[in-house]
Amino acid sequence: MPRWIHIALLIILPATASSQAFSSKGRFSVEFDRGCSPVTINITEHDGFGDVTRQYFYFEGAGITSSQTFTYQETGTFEIVQVIGSDLPDDKTDTLIVNVLESIKPQIEITKCSNLDISVTSKDSYYDSIRVYFTTTDSVTLVNNQKSEFSFSSPNLVAIGLKGFFDNADEVCSTYFEELLPISSIEAPQILSASIKETCKDIFSMYLELAEVDTLVRYRVILDQSGETTLFDNYLFQSTLVLSDIPFTKSNYCIQVESYDPCNDVTQRSSAICAEPSQLSLSPFETLYSTYDSAGIFINLDEVNVGTFDVYRRIQGQEFELRSQNSSSFTDPIGSLSRQYFYKIDYIDSCGQVLYSAETNPPLIESDEIEPNQYLARFTQPVNSIDLGISNEYRTGTTFSQSTGDINSPEFPVSLNAKDGSPRQFISATSSYTNGLILTSNSEAVRYELIIYVPKAFTPNGDGLNDHLELFGLPTEDAVTNIYSRWGQLVYSSDQPSPGWDGTISGSLADEGTYLYEIIFETVSGEKRRQKGTFTLIKK
């Protein structure tokens, strides 16, 4: 059975209207003169004029009628005019005002308690009173700011009925429902993170993130600095909370959050997060980092509810210039993904002062060619506020074909990717942190010179070593090899790159000496290329 804890007015059956609203001269009345649309009124006549005609206008512009019943479908204020028979004195009319109002959901405040209890407080000033139906047989009537408590018998989902009433009116307003899930116990909230930041000189804000909140549980945020101060006492509708302009001094502090059970007047507190002044999270750059992406350079900033960030950008070798003013993370559009960019960011407090400054840049890479398809790369670590383990890796090639390697020093050699022979390639880098964050560098454009490696000499003597003139680095198998004597005579031709020329002409070993080669081949993109050169045949 349900258990009442404290109740204001327990009503099992609806009350019925016992009074009436009279016209200005008292000649007629209606059961009530206020109600929710649609409103049906019934006129009762009280004059002593005897058997005379009595007719009515129910609103301005309406036709006259002798009917004593009328239903108002629309909302508004209406005047009923009664007109009596002509054989009476000059005073033949009497009036009564009827207000037809919109039916709206009554405003209440529900607070969950332990033991499947709830507390309900009326916050409604629209109706004269409201009725709360906890079950089909248990209800309570409340006026504004009046409270009642009720205990449910099971933790199942329930729907509380709500209906508004006007004094002396029938139950003509609609019933609305509020669903909730009673709980067995109020649990202490878990704090995931808590920090205090100086948003203006000597003005502080607190930032909280809780693991989970119940929107019908009342929470309190407690700051302890030589005594406790309640900074917040209300309901939470999301798990993050920012409290601005809190009473705070730069001294040791502890933060706790508690849940409050008003039915039993008890609280449950979270574990405390405590720190010394040196550990204060005052900087608005706790999560600052930057990375190249397809739209430009993304700069990750803390969200601040007051103040702004002035962002200055410098291209390598130039001066800083103001790019934008923001209050949170943003992407800076850039002209080229190959260029190197550096950023200086000022946090401007709500007083217009520069309170904090920081610098950031993504991982950066540049390179110089040291010989064909060989480059010396120089790597610059990312600058940000992330204090975690980091590993760096470079990439070479094109979008579709890449080679990778670890970066272990600021300078390192790079061999370009020969898999597809694309003449335009890139060198880039990534920085990976132990929390899974990956930052991307600029892309350094480099030119790949497609060169087929042909040995300077080979020895076709049948010893199993260097017996064929092998070709290395062909992008595809679509290739023709032509060998010429020193006088230009074609001595070998094949469209099979492997295993290569075995040094024979018509079945006999060719003479020792210098020969010319010509390789006609096709790249991955279908482009025809030709490479010529010389080599030496040695009979040893």
N, C-alpha and C positions, 0 to 999 in steps of 0.2 A: 504494500500500500504506500502511496506517496506520503511524505512527511512534511508538514509545515514547520518552518523554523521561526519566522517572524512574519506577520501579515498585517497589512493596514486595514483593509475591509474585505473580508471573505464573502463572496457572493456566489452561490451555487446556481440560482436562477436569475434571469435578467429582471431588472426593476422595471416597473411599468409607470408611465407618466400619470401623475395624480392631479396636476394643476393645468390650467388653461391660460392662453394669452387672449386678453380682451381688446376690443376695438377702442378707439380714443373716447367714444361716448358710452361705451359699455353696452351697446345694443346687440353685439354678437361676439362670439369668441371662436378660436380654433384650438386644437389640442396642443399645438406648439407652433412657434413662429420662427424657429431656426432648425435646419436639418440639412442632410446631404442629399444632393440630387440623385435620383428623382424624389421629390417630396409631394406626398398627397395630403391635402388638408380637407378637413370636414368642418363645416360651419355649424355652430349651435346658436340659435337666436334667443335673445334675452329681453327684448323690448316688450312693452305692455300695450302695444297699439292694436291688438286684436286681429281681426281677419282683414288684413290689408296685403297688398302686393309688395314683395321684397325681392329685388333683383340685384345682380352683382357684376361688376367689372373686375376681372382677376389680374389684369395688368394693363398698362397704358396702351391704347389702341385696340384692345380686345373688344369683341362684341358683348352686349349685355345678355345675361342668362339668369334663369331662376334656379339653376342647379346649385346645391350647397356643397358639392364635392368637386375638387379640381386637382390635377397633378401637374406640378412644375417640372419640366424635363431639363431645362437649362439652368445654369447658375446665375445669380444676380439678386438684386433687391427689388421686390415687387410690392405695389400698393393695391390692396383689395378695397374697392369702393362699393358700399351698400347703398342702394337707392330704394326708398320706401314709397308707398302709394301716395297719389297726389291729393287725397282728401285730408291729409295731415298738415300740421303747421309748416311754415316755410323751411324749417331745418329738416331737410329730407335725406341727407347723406351722412354716412359714418365711414371711417377708414381704419385699416389695420395693415401694418408693414410686416412682410414675410421675407426673411433672408434665406436664400437657397445657396448652399455652399458646396465646394468641391470635396469629394471624399478622398482623403490622402492618408498615407500610412502614418500612424502615430509614431512619434519619436521616443525611443527608449534607450537606455544604456544597460547592456547585459554584461555581467562579470561572472566568469566561471570560478567556482570554489572546489575544494576537495570534497570527497564523499558524494559525488554526483549532485552537489548543490549548485545553485545559481543565485545571483542577486540581480534583481531587476529594478531600475530606477526610472520613473517617468521624466522625460526631458521635453515634454510636449506642452506647448502654449497655444496650440491651435484649437484644441477641443477643451471643453470644461473639465472633462475627465476621460480616462481611457480604461478599457478593461483588458486584462491579460489573461488568456486562457492557457494554463499550463497543460491541462488535459481536457477531455470533453466534459468532465464533471467538476474540475477544480479551476476557479478563476478568482481574480482579485481586481477591485476597482482602485485606481490610483489617480491622484491629481498631480500637477507639476511638482517635481522634486521629491515626491513621495516614493518610498522604497519598500520592496517586499522580497522575501527569500523563499525558495522552494527546493525540495529535494526530490530527484527522480529515482525510480526504483531499479533502473538498469542503465548501462552506458551506451544504449542504442541511440541512433539519430532521432531527435524529436523536433516537432514543429510547433512553436508557440504561436497562438492566435492573438491578434491585436485588433481592437475595434475602438473607434473614438465616439464620444457622446457629447451632446449639447444638453444643457440643463432642461429638464421637463420635456425632452423629446423622445420619441420612440426610437427603437433600434433601426434607424434608416441608413446608417453609414456602413461602408463595406468592411469586411474582415480581411486582414492581411496576415501573412505568416512569416515567421523568422525561424530558420533551421539552425540547430546547433547540436554538438555532440558533448554531452556531459562527461566529465573526467573524474577518475577515482582519486587522483592526488595532484596537487600543484607542485611542479618540479622546479628546482633552481635552474635558471638559464645558464647556458655555457657560453663564455666569452671566447670568441675565436681571435679577436685582435682588439686592442685598445691603444689609442695614442692621443697625445695632446700637442697641438700645434699653435704657434704664435701667429695669429692671423693679422694682427696689427701690433704695433709696439706696445708690449705689456697687456695685450688683449689676447685671450686664449680660447681655442675651441677644442672640444673633445670629439674623437671619431671612434665609433664602436661598431663592431660586427659580431652578431650573435649567431650561434649554430642554427637555432630554430626559435620561432616565436609563435604564440597562439594569440590571434587578434582579439580574443575575448578574455584574456588574462591581463591583469594590471601589473605593470612593471615599474620598478624604481631604480634609478641610477644613483649610486652613492660614491662621493669623493671624500676620502679621508686624508686630511692634512691638519694635524693637531686638533682633531675633532671632525665629526662627520657632517657632510652637507648633502642634502638631497637635491640633485640637479634636475631630475625628471621623475614625474609620478603620473603615469598615464598609460594608454594602450599603444601598442606598436603594430603597425600594419606592414612592416617590412623588417628584415633582419639587420639592416644598417641604420645607424642613427648618428646625426651630427648635432652637437649641442654648442651653440655659439655663445661667446662672451661669458664664459664661466668664471666664478670666483676662484682664482688660482694664483699661487705664489710659487716661485722657482725653488721649491723645497721638496723633501721626500713626500711621496704620495702613494695611495692605493686606490684602485677602482674596483667596485663590485656592482653587480646587478642582482636585484632580488625580485621575486614574484610575490604578490600580495593576495591573500585569501580574506576578503572582507566578511564572509559569512562566519568565519571562526577567528578573525583578527590575528592571523599568523602570517609569517613570511618565511620564504626559503631563499637563502643567499647563494650566489655563485662563489667559486674560488676567487680570491683577490689577485689582481695584477698590480704589482708594486714596483716602484723604480725610484732611483735617486735623481737629483737634478741633472747630473751628467748623462743620464740615460733617457732624458726626455726626447720624445719624437717631435721636435719642433720644426724640422725642415719639411717644406712641401715638395721635396725632391727624393722621397724615399724609394720611389719606383721609376726613377728617370732612366730611360735608355732610348736609343735611336737605331733605326734600321732602314736600309733601302727596300722599297717594294715597287710594284709595277706602276703605282700612281705618284711616286716621289720618295720622300723620306718621312717615315712615320716616327713621331716623337711621343713617347709615352710619358705622361705627367700625372701626378696625383690630382684627384678631383678636389677643388676647393670651393667652399660655399661663399666665401668672401675673397676679394682681391682678384688679381689677374696676373698672367704671365706675359711679359714682354719678351719676344723671341727674336734674337739677332742671329744672322747667318753670315758666314764668311766662306768664300770660295778660296781654295788654297792660293796663297800669295796676295790676297786682297784684304780689305778692311771689313770689319763687321758692319752690317747694315740691318735696320729694323725690318723684320718680315711681317709680323703679325702680333696681335694681342688675343690671348685665349684664356679660358678658365679650366681647360682640361686637355686631354690628348688630342692631337691633330696630325694631318698629313701635309707636309710642305711640298707643293708641286715644284719640280726642278726641270731645268732645260735638258739635262743629259745625265743618264745613269752611269756614264763613264767618269764624271767629274767628282772631285772630292769636296765634301762640304763639312763645315764645323759650325757648332751652335753655342751661343751664350744666352742664358735665360735668366731674366730678373723676375723675382716674385714681388709684385707691387701690392702692398697691403691696402686696406680700405681707407687709410689715411693718405695714400698717394706716395708712400715712401718705399724705396727699395729695401725690403727686409732680408731677403736671401738671394744669392746668385749661384748659378751652377753652369758647368759646361758639359757638352755631350757631343760625341760623334760616333757614327757607325764604324764597324771595322773597315779599314781603308787599305787599298792595295795600289801599287804602281810598279812599272817594270821598264827595263831597258834591254834591247836586243844585244846579245853578246856574240852570236853567230846565227846563221840561218836556222830558224825553228828552235833556237835556244835563247831563253830570256833569264835575266836576273830580276827576281821579284822582291819588292820591299813591302813589308806588312806593318801596319799600325794597329795596335790593339784598340778595341772600342773603349770609349770613355763614358761611364755612367755610374749609377749608385748601386749596382748589383754586386754584392760581396759574396760570390759563390764560385765553386770550381768551374773552370772554363777550358775548353779544347778548341783549337783552331784548325781549319782544313781549307785547302785551296782547290779550285776547280779550273780545268782548262778544256777548251773545245768549243762546241756550239750548243745550241739549245737541245739538239737531238742526240749528240754524241759527246760524252764528257769523260775525262779522267780526273781522279782525285788523289790527294795526298795530304799528309799531316804537315802542319806548320810548326816547326820547333825552334825557329830563330827569326829575327827581324828580316834577314835576307836569305834567300834560298833560290836555287836554280829551278827552272821550269822548262820541260820539253813539251812542245805543243802536240796536240792530239792529231795523229796521222790517220785515224780510222776512216774518215770520209774525204780527206784532202780538201776541205773547205778553206778557201783563201782567207776568209774573215773569221777570226776566232776571238775568244775572250779569256781573260784570266780574272777570277773572282775568288772571294773567300767567305767563309761562314764562321761565326763564333757561337759555340753551343755551351749552355750552362747546365749545371746538374739538376735544375728545376724544370728542364725541358724547353726553356726559351732558346730560340735560335735567331741570331742577328745576321743579316746579310750585308756584304760590302758593296761598293761600287763595282762595275765591270770594266776592266781595262781592255780596250780593243787592241788586238795585235794581228799581224799578217802572217799567215802560214804559207811557206813556199813549198809546194808539192815537189819533192825530189825522190826519185826511185834510186835506191842504193844499188850500185853495180860494183863488184869488187875490182880493184885496180889490176889484179892478176888472179889466174887460177891455174891449177896443175892437173890436167887430165891424164894421170899416169896409172890409174886403176888401184891406188892404195886405199881407196875409200874416204880420202880426205880431200876436200876441195876439188872433186873430179868434174863438177859441172859449174857453169857460169850461172849462178843463182841470182835472182832479182828479189830485192827486199823493199817493202813499202808500197806495193801496188794497191790502189784503193779498191779495185775490182779485178775479177779474173778476165775481163774483156781487154786483152792486150795482145799485140803482135810484136815479136822480137825479130829484128833483122841484123845479121852479122856480115860485115864487109871486110875484104882484105885491104891492105894499105893502099892498093891501086883502085879501090872502089868496086871490086867484083863481089857480088852477093854470094856468100858461101853457106849461109844458113838462114832459114825463115821458119817461124812457128807461131801459131796462135794459142799455144799451150805454155803458159808462163813457167810451169813446173814440169820436170826438174831442171830445165835449162839446157843450154848447149853443152854437149859432151866433148867438144873439141875435135870432132871428126868431120871430114869432107868426103862424101861418097864412100863412107865406111872406113876411111884411112885417117889416121891422126894428122891433124893439120900441122903446118910448119910452125916452129917457135917464132914469136915476134909480136908486133903490135897489130891489133885489129880495131875496127870501128864498130860501134853498135848504134842501133836506132830502135827506140821503144815507142810504139804508138799505142796509147791506152785511153781508157774512158774512166772519168770520175764517177762518184756516186750520183751526182746530179746529171750525168749524161754528157758532160762536156768532154770533147776529144782533146787530148794533149799529146805532145811529141817531145822526147828527150833524146839527145845524142851525146856520145862520148867515146872514149877509147879505153882499151884494157890490154893486158899482156898475157899471152899464152906461154907457159913455161913447161918444158919437158923434163921434169925431175922426179 
